[in-house]
Amino acid sequence: MIIDTHCHAGENWFEPVELLLHQMELNGVSKAVLVQHGGFYDNNYLLDAAAKHPGRFSIVALVEEGSPNASDDLQMWFERGAGGVRLRPNSPLKIWRKAAELDMVVSCRAETLDPEKLSEVISDLPSTIPVVLEHFMGARPEDVDTKDGYKRIRSLLKIAELPNVYAKLGGLGEISHRPEVLDTTFQFEFTPPIVEMILEAFGTSRTMWGSDYPPVSNREGYRNALHGIMDHPSIVDPQQRNQVMGITAASVFRFL
């Protein structure tokens, strides 16, 4: 079972969910996590898609953090069927606490990840909830090109010491140089060892794959994003591959 843990769909932005289902069927992907895209707080379309296709989708909602009703809104979306919420390390603590109270998964937008800040937030919560760091833990383009960038990634990996924190691997196009001239065989010009670094820190039991569909279509495409991780040379053991491609996500996002 392959689970894609990072997909976007909508009527006002990105593609309708039917196009995602088409990609999933073409590539043998069983289930997916629909993550609400930034700046949009009406999660009805995603929840309706999950209801229309039972067992195929788990929903990560978004709430307007500056609203005085943010916690009540989260309660509402939870009651409608959302299993997770998308937050940042610096999101208001009351929303983190509400997510913990509801036992929701937090998909963490890690582009500004501060491991010490996130550790403080998680340690303050009244219960332990799964926190999943998106997009290679927020790896930036400059992390690919400089030794100092790798130093930054190593500092972020300290967060792996917290047992309820997980990491998402995306398509390798997020962290790789695309060749100016494309060969007949798909390949990147250079890919940094960020996959290896994340796997070493988190292990395959706390690592999962997410395509970032449909933005991935402007990079290497869905199929290549899937096989870039599934066929990665650092994941050769079939059991470990199954963990990264589905087992871990099934447990965290409660598909089981």
C-alpha positions as CSV (number, residue, x, y, z in Angstrom):
1,M,0.0,0.0,0.0
2,I,1.4,3.4,-1.1
3,I,0.2,6.5,0.6
4,D,0.9,10.0,-0.6
5,T,1.0,12.2,2.5
6,H,1.1,15.7,0.8
7,C,-1.4,16.6,-1.9
8,H,-3.4,19.8,-2.6
9,A,-6.7,20.0,-4.4
10,G,-9.4,22.7,-4.7
11,E,-11.9,24.6,-6.7
12,N,-10.2,28.0,-6.3
13,W,-6.6,27.0,-6.6
14,F,-4.6,24.0,-7.9
15,E,-6.5,21.1,-9.5
16,P,-9.8,19.3,-8.7
17,V,-9.4,16.1,-6.7
18,E,-10.4,14.0,-9.7
19,L,-7.1,14.7,-11.4
20,L,-5.2,13.6,-8.2
21,L,-7.2,10.4,-8.2
22,H,-6.2,9.8,-11.9
23,Q,-2.5,10.2,-11.0
24,M,-2.9,7.9,-8.0
25,E,-4.6,5.2,-10.2
26,L,-2.0,5.5,-12.9
27,N,0.8,5.0,-10.3
28,G,-0.6,2.5,-7.9
29,V,-1.1,4.9,-5.0
30,S,-3.8,3.7,-2.7
31,K,-4.5,6.6,-0.4
32,A,-3.6,10.2,0.1
33,V,-3.5,13.0,2.6
34,L,-5.2,16.2,1.3
35,V,-3.4,19.2,2.9
36,Q,-5.2,22.5,2.7
37,H,-3.2,25.1,0.8
38,G,-1.9,28.2,2.5
39,G,-4.2,31.2,2.8
40,F,-7.5,29.3,2.4
41,Y,-9.5,28.4,5.4
42,D,-12.7,26.8,4.0
43,N,-12.0,23.1,4.2
44,N,-15.4,21.9,2.9
45,Y,-14.1,20.9,-0.6
46,L,-11.5,18.6,0.9
47,L,-14.0,17.1,3.4
48,D,-16.6,16.6,0.7
49,A,-14.0,14.8,-1.4
50,A,-13.2,12.4,1.5
51,A,-16.8,11.7,2.0
52,K,-17.3,11.0,-1.7
53,H,-14.4,8.6,-1.8
54,P,-14.5,6.7,1.5
55,G,-11.2,5.3,2.8
56,R,-9.1,7.1,0.1
57,F,-8.3,10.4,1.8
58,S,-7.3,11.9,5.2
59,I,-7.8,15.6,5.6
60,V,-5.4,18.2,7.1
61,A,-7.4,21.4,7.6
62,L,-6.2,25.0,8.0
63,V,-7.7,27.6,10.3
64,E,-7.2,31.3,10.3
65,E,-4.7,31.6,13.2
66,G,-5.4,35.3,13.8
67,S,-9.1,34.8,14.3
68,P,-10.4,34.8,17.8
69,N,-12.5,31.8,16.7
70,A,-9.6,29.7,15.5
71,S,-9.9,27.1,18.2
72,D,-13.7,26.8,17.7
73,D,-13.1,26.6,14.0
74,L,-10.7,23.7,14.5
75,Q,-13.3,21.9,16.7
76,M,-15.8,22.3,13.9
77,W,-13.5,21.0,11.2
78,F,-12.6,18.1,13.5
79,E,-16.3,17.2,14.0
80,R,-16.7,17.4,10.2
81,G,-14.0,14.7,9.8
82,A,-10.6,16.5,9.6
83,G,-7.9,14.3,11.2
84,G,-5.2,16.9,11.1
85,V,-4.3,20.6,11.1
86,R,-1.6,22.5,9.4
87,L,0.5,24.6,11.7
88,R,3.8,26.4,12.0
89,P,6.2,26.1,15.0
90,N,5.3,29.8,15.8
91,S,1.5,29.2,15.4
92,P,-0.4,30.4,18.6
93,L,0.1,27.9,21.4
94,K,-3.7,27.8,22.0
95,I,-4.2,26.2,18.6
96,W,-1.5,23.6,19.2
97,R,-3.2,22.8,22.5
98,K,-6.5,22.5,20.8
99,A,-5.1,20.1,18.3
100,A,-3.6,18.1,21.1
101,E,-6.9,18.1,23.0
102,L,-8.6,16.7,19.9
103,D,-5.8,14.2,19.2
104,M,-5.2,15.6,15.7
105,V,-2.1,15.1,13.6
106,V,-0.1,18.3,13.1
107,S,1.4,18.7,9.6
108,C,4.0,21.3,10.4
109,R,5.0,23.9,7.8
110,A,8.8,23.7,8.5
111,E,10.2,26.4,6.2
112,T,11.2,28.4,9.2
113,L,11.8,25.5,11.5
114,D,13.6,26.3,14.8
115,P,14.1,22.9,16.6
116,E,14.4,24.6,20.0
117,K,11.2,26.5,19.5
118,L,9.3,23.4,18.3
119,S,10.7,21.4,21.2
120,E,9.3,24.0,23.6
121,V,5.9,23.9,21.9
122,I,5.6,20.1,21.9
123,S,6.8,19.8,25.6
124,D,4.1,22.3,26.6
125,L,1.3,20.2,25.1
126,P,-1.0,18.3,27.5
127,S,-0.7,15.1,25.4
128,T,1.6,13.6,22.8
129,I,0.4,14.1,19.2
130,P,2.1,13.2,15.9
131,V,3.9,16.2,14.4
132,V,4.9,15.6,10.8
133,L,7.5,18.0,9.3
134,E,6.8,18.9,5.7
135,H,9.0,19.3,2.6
136,F,12.3,17.7,3.7
137,M,12.0,19.5,7.0
138,G,12.0,22.8,5.2
139,A,15.2,22.3,3.2
140,R,15.9,25.4,1.2
141,P,17.7,25.8,-2.2
142,E,20.8,27.3,-0.5
143,D,21.0,24.1,1.6
144,V,21.8,22.2,-1.6
145,D,24.7,24.4,-2.7
146,T,26.7,25.2,0.5
147,K,28.4,23.3,3.3
148,D,26.8,25.8,5.7
149,G,23.5,24.7,4.2
150,Y,24.2,21.1,5.2
151,K,25.2,22.4,8.6
152,R,21.7,24.0,8.9
153,I,20.0,20.7,8.0
154,R,22.1,18.8,10.6
155,S,21.0,21.4,13.2
156,L,17.3,20.8,12.2
157,L,17.8,17.0,12.6
158,K,18.1,17.4,16.3
159,I,14.3,17.5,16.4
160,A,14.4,13.8,15.7
161,E,15.2,13.3,19.3
162,L,11.5,13.8,20.0
163,P,9.8,10.4,19.5
164,N,6.5,11.9,18.2
165,V,8.1,13.9,15.4
166,Y,8.1,12.5,11.8
167,A,9.6,13.8,8.5
168,K,8.2,13.9,5.0
169,L,10.3,13.2,2.0
170,G,9.0,14.9,-1.1
171,G,9.9,14.6,-4.8
172,L,13.7,14.9,-5.3
173,G,13.0,17.8,-7.6
174,E,12.5,20.0,-4.5
175,I,16.2,19.6,-3.6
176,S,17.9,18.8,-6.9
177,H,19.4,20.6,-9.8
178,R,17.5,20.0,-13.1
179,P,19.8,19.6,-16.1
180,E,19.6,22.3,-18.7
181,V,19.5,19.7,-21.4
182,L,17.3,16.7,-20.7
183,D,18.7,13.2,-21.6
184,T,16.5,10.4,-22.9
185,T,16.8,8.8,-19.4
186,F,15.4,10.8,-16.5
187,Q,18.0,12.0,-14.1
188,F,19.0,15.0,-12.0
189,E,22.3,16.8,-12.5
190,F,22.9,16.8,-8.7
191,T,20.9,15.7,-5.6
192,P,22.3,16.4,-2.2
193,P,22.3,13.7,0.5
194,I,19.3,15.1,2.4
195,V,17.3,11.9,2.0
196,E,20.1,9.9,3.6
197,M,20.5,12.5,6.4
198,I,16.8,12.4,7.3
199,L,16.6,8.6,7.2
200,E,19.7,8.3,9.4
201,A,18.1,10.7,12.0
202,F,14.5,9.5,11.9
203,G,14.7,5.9,10.7
204,T,12.2,4.5,8.2
205,S,9.5,4.1,10.9
206,R,9.2,7.9,11.3
207,T,9.7,8.9,7.7
208,M,7.0,9.1,4.9
209,W,6.6,10.2,1.3
210,G,4.5,13.1,0.1
211,S,4.5,14.2,-3.6
212,D,3.4,17.8,-3.2
213,Y,0.9,17.3,-6.0
214,P,0.2,19.3,-8.2
215,P,3.2,21.7,-7.8
216,V,5.4,18.6,-8.4
217,S,4.1,18.6,-12.0
218,N,6.2,21.7,-12.6
219,R,9.3,19.9,-11.3
220,E,9.9,16.2,-12.2
221,G,6.2,15.1,-12.4
222,Y,4.2,12.7,-10.2
223,R,5.6,9.4,-11.4
224,N,9.3,10.5,-11.0
225,A,8.6,12.0,-7.6
226,L,7.1,8.6,-6.5
227,H,10.0,6.5,-7.9
228,G,12.7,9.0,-6.7
229,I,11.9,7.9,-3.2
230,M,10.6,4.4,-3.7
231,D,13.6,3.4,-5.7
232,H,16.1,5.4,-3.7
233,P,19.4,3.5,-3.1
234,S,19.3,4.2,0.6
235,I,16.0,2.3,1.0
236,V,16.8,-1.1,-0.4
237,D,15.2,-3.3,2.3
238,P,11.6,-4.1,1.3
239,Q,10.3,-3.7,4.8
240,Q,11.9,-0.3,5.2
241,R,10.6,0.7,1.8
242,N,7.1,-0.3,2.8
243,Q,7.4,1.8,6.0
244,V,8.4,4.9,4.1
245,M,5.9,4.5,1.3
246,G,2.9,3.5,3.3
247,I,3.1,1.8,6.7
248,T,4.2,4.8,8.7
249,A,1.6,7.1,7.1
250,A,-1.2,4.5,7.6
251,S,-0.5,4.6,11.3
252,V,0.0,8.3,11.8
253,F,-3.0,9.4,9.6
254,R,-5.1,6.5,10.9
255,F,-5.9,4.8,7.6
256,L,-5.7,1.4,9.4
